[in-house]
Structures are given as C-alpha cells and as structure tokens.
Amino acid sequence: MTQLLLVMTSLPDKEVAKVLAKRLIDAHLAACVQIQSGMQSIYRWEGRLCEEQESVLVAKTTAEQWPAISAFIKQNHPYDVPEIIGQSITHCNDAYAQWVSVETKDTSE
C-alpha cells in the first residue's frame, strides 16, 4: 500500500486557506484538502505573546509528494515561518489510499 500523509498548515483565514487548497489540488500535490476555520492560536513570536484566529488546512497526499508539497506550501504561504507538518497515516481504507495515490500522480508524465 502507498504510504499516505496528512500535511497540515495554519493560515490567517478561510479565504487564504481556500486559495492554497485549490492550488494544491490543481497541482496534484493533494487529493483532498479540508479546512477548519475558527482555530485559536496562542504563541510567542519575536518575544511577544500573540493570540490569533486562524484556519487549519489538512491535505491528504502521499509520502512521495512530501518534498514537493512542503516546498509548494512554503513558497505560497503568507507567513514568514509557516507551520508545515507531515504526519504518516498508519491505517487507511485501501480504496481511499489508491484514490489518493492516483490523484497525486503528475499528469504530465
């Protein structure tokens, strides 16, 4: 079975997340992207305590796509230091894994 990944990043709002999600799908870097709005983030940045409302983007892709998807997110992300986390999926429906694999293949090959 193809090794799948969940790739997560946080963005300033739902509209920015939707733009990035569509670009990831169009580039065949992700088969599916889910967006959750209204996340509260608390963190320290440049010595200052920050509190922000953000949207979380979770993309389903393959481990093979990690270098490309992480570089794409970094290049197209509005934050100076974006959160880009890849988490292996250890259990998955075989048919879903196959679909993700097909959807993330480079169609120009």
N, C-alpha and C positions, 0 to 999 in steps of 0.2 A: 504494500500500500504506500502511496505517496505520503511523505511527511508534510502535514499541514501546519500552518502558523496562524495565530491571531496577532495582528500588528495593531498596536494602539498608539494614539496620539491625542493630545488635547489641543483645542483651538478656541479662539476668543468668542465665537458664536456659531449658531446653527448654519447661517448662510455661508460663512467661510468653510465650514466643515462640508457642506453640500457640494461646493465647488471642487474641493480637493477629492471628495468621494467620487464624483463623476469623472474626474481626470484619471484617477486610479483605475476605474473600470474601463474607460476608453483606451488606456494604455495596456490593458490586460495584465496589470500588476496585482489586481484583486478580483475575485469572482463575486464577492458580495461585500458591501460596506454598511455597517449600521452606525447610526448617530444617536447619541443620547444627550439631550440638552439639559441645562439646569444643574450641572455639577458645580459644587462649591469647592474651590481650590484655595488652600492656605499654604503659603510657602515663604521662604526668605529669598529675596533677590537683591543683590548688591547692598547687603547689610540692612535692608528694610523688610519688615513683615508685610506681606501682601495678601489680600483676600480678593478673589475674582470669581465671577460666574463664567463657566466655560462649557463647551460641548466636547464630548468624547467621541472619537471616531475609532471604530474597530473594524479592521479589514481582514477578510479571510483570504489566505493565499497559501503558497507552498514554500517550503524551506529553500527551495531552489531560487525563489524570487527575492529572498531577503536582501541581498546586496542592492538589487535594482529598486525595490520598493522603499527601502530605508534611505537611499540616496535621493530618490524622487521626492519623498516627503520632506527631507531636509532642504532640498532646493526650492520647494514650493510652499514652505511653511512661513507664516508671518513672524514667528518668534525667533529671537537670536539663537536660543538654545532650546530647540524643540524636544519634547519627550517623544521618543520613538522606541517602543518596547515590543519585542517579538517573543511570543510565548508558544511553545510547542503544544500541539494538540495530541494527547496520548490516546484518546479513544474517539472514534467517529464512525458514523454510518458509512459503509463502503461506497454506496451510490453517491453520497454527498461528496466524499473525498475525490471520487472520479470526476464529478462535475467541476469541482474547484480546479483540479488538475487541467482539465480541458479548457476552462475559461481563462486560465492564466498562461496558456501557451502563446508564444509570439506568433501571430497570424501571418507575419511577413516571411516566415521560413518556408 
